[in-house]
Amino acid sequence: MSPESVDLRGSETTMLITLYLRERDARSAHPVLGDRFAGEVLARVQHDPGALRWFSSDTATICARARRLDEWTVAFLGEHPDGQVLHLGCGLDSRPLRVARPPGSRWIDVDVPRVADLRRRVYDLPDDIETVSASVTEPGWWERVDADRPTLALAEGLFMYLSPADVHAVVDRLLTRCASGEVAFDAVAGWTLPVSNAAFALLGVDTRFAWGFDGAELTARHPRLRERDDVTVSELASADTVGPRHWLYRGFDAVPVLRDAMRLHRYAF
Ligand SMILES: C[S@@+](CC[C@H](N)C(=O)[O-])C[C@H]1O[C@@H](n2cnc3c(N)ncnc32)[C@H](O)[C@@H]1O
């Protein structure tokens, strides 16, 4: 089968980076995530391995982040077998196949139409996984979300690409629509925006970070949110790696400015 051609724009292109890193992790000697679907899916999509290779050094952090989000998802669905997962900005991630989904639960993958359509073409997902082709910032698709089910909204590698107003609008819609649940997401420190954006420009990636995390601002703006977890991605990566990489991430985690570069957050509401 020849690979699917892709016509991706802006932040849509970044889901090839995370997919590549999961594939790279899965074929490594000490996988952090061990995503057994990533290799087959990557092979089904046209991509430029030379361009993706520039991001190889992020393999452990990106896969440690995904693994912790998998663990939080399993814990949530364990506590709430009737729960609902909103997999926002899902890209080509195999999470609904990686985690155990109780028979009474609901799973909704959401990404912009170009990515959601590609997702439908390259995955053979079970019928009970719903795929929504929409921007998370559009109000219409929220009508498909059950208001009464406990709801876990996952946003992995998403919020940093949205404007601050859009991040708050998504959280507002979640809190208005859903009676109870959690929101889990990774976020970058504000100081990383110009640095990351310069790196994107240098590597020819047509996207930019637009939102930097400020916990006090988030909870002031959304007082229903109660913090459950706040972990550094370097701490996760150090726990999941061996040898020199382990010590490299331990070193990052000892320096506050580096430790704060990317953190993983979980709030209940
Ligand atoms: C870095 S990728 C992460 C993909 C996936 N979560 C993963 O970890 O592999 C960012 C994803 O966010 C999606 N995205 C960006 N803006 C979006 C929006 N406004 N609505 C829905 N998805 C969006 C992109 O299309 C892309 O799939």
The ligand as an SDF file (V2000), in Angstrom:
LIG
                    3D

 27 29  0  0  0  0  0  0  0  0999 V2000
    1.9940   18.2910   18.5750 C   0  0  0  0  0  0  0  0  0  0  0  0
    0.6140   17.6040   17.7310 S   0  0  0  0  0  0  0  0  0  0  0  0
    0.0480   16.5010   18.9840 C   0  0  0  0  0  0  0  0  0  0  0  0
   -0.7800   15.4030   18.4400 C   0  0  0  0  0  0  0  0  0  0  0  0
   -1.0970   14.2970   19.4550 C   0  0  0  0  0  0  0  0  0  0  0  0
   -1.7700   14.8070   20.6210 N   0  0  0  0  0  0  0  0  0  0  0  0
    0.1800   13.6020   19.8540 C   0  0  0  0  0  0  0  0  0  0  0  0
    0.6060   13.7310   21.0160 O   0  0  0  0  0  0  0  0  0  0  0  0
    0.7430   12.9480   18.9870 O   0  0  0  0  0  0  0  0  0  0  0  0
   -0.6020   18.9270   17.7750 C   0  0  0  0  0  0  0  0  0  0  0  0
   -1.9640   18.5040   17.2740 C   0  0  0  0  0  0  0  0  0  0  0  0
   -2.9130   19.5140   17.6260 O   0  0  0  0  0  0  0  0  0  0  0  0
   -3.7950   19.6620   16.5430 C   0  0  0  0  0  0  0  0  0  0  0  0
   -4.4260   20.9780   16.6280 N   0  0  0  0  0  0  0  0  0  0  0  0
   -3.8300   22.1830   16.5760 C   0  0  0  0  0  0  0  0  0  0  0  0
   -4.7390   23.1600   16.6700 N   0  0  0  0  0  0  0  0  0  0  0  0
   -5.9390   22.5490   16.8070 C   0  0  0  0  0  0  0  0  0  0  0  0
   -7.2580   23.0010   16.9600 C   0  0  0  0  0  0  0  0  0  0  0  0
   -7.5300   24.3140   16.9970 N   0  0  0  0  0  0  0  0  0  0  0  0
   -8.2490   22.1070   17.0570 N   0  0  0  0  0  0  0  0  0  0  0  0
   -7.9970   20.7690   17.0290 C   0  0  0  0  0  0  0  0  0  0  0  0
   -6.7500   20.2730   16.8960 N   0  0  0  0  0  0  0  0  0  0  0  0
   -5.7380   21.1420   16.7840 C   0  0  0  0  0  0  0  0  0  0  0  0
   -2.9070   19.5030   15.3270 C   0  0  0  0  0  0  0  0  0  0  0  0
   -3.6480   19.2670   14.1510 O   0  0  0  0  0  0  0  0  0  0  0  0
   -2.0470   18.3370   15.7590 C   0  0  0  0  0  0  0  0  0  0  0  0
   -2.6440   17.1180   15.4570 O   0  0  0  0  0  0  0  0  0  0  0  0
  1  2  1  0
  2  3  1  0
  2 10  1  0
  3  4  1  0
  4  5  1  0
  5  6  1  0
  5  7  1  0
  7  8  2  0
  7  9  1  0
 10 11  1  0
 11 12  1  0
 11 26  1  0
 12 13  1  0
 13 14  1  0
 13 24  1  0
 14 15  1  0
 14 23  1  0
 15 16  2  0
 16 17  1  0
 17 18  1  0
 17 23  2  0
 18 19  1  0
 18 20  2  0
 20 21  1  0
 21 22  2  0
 22 23  1  0
 24 25  1  0
 24 26  1  0
 26 27  1  0
M  CHG  2   2   1   9  -1
M  END
$$$$
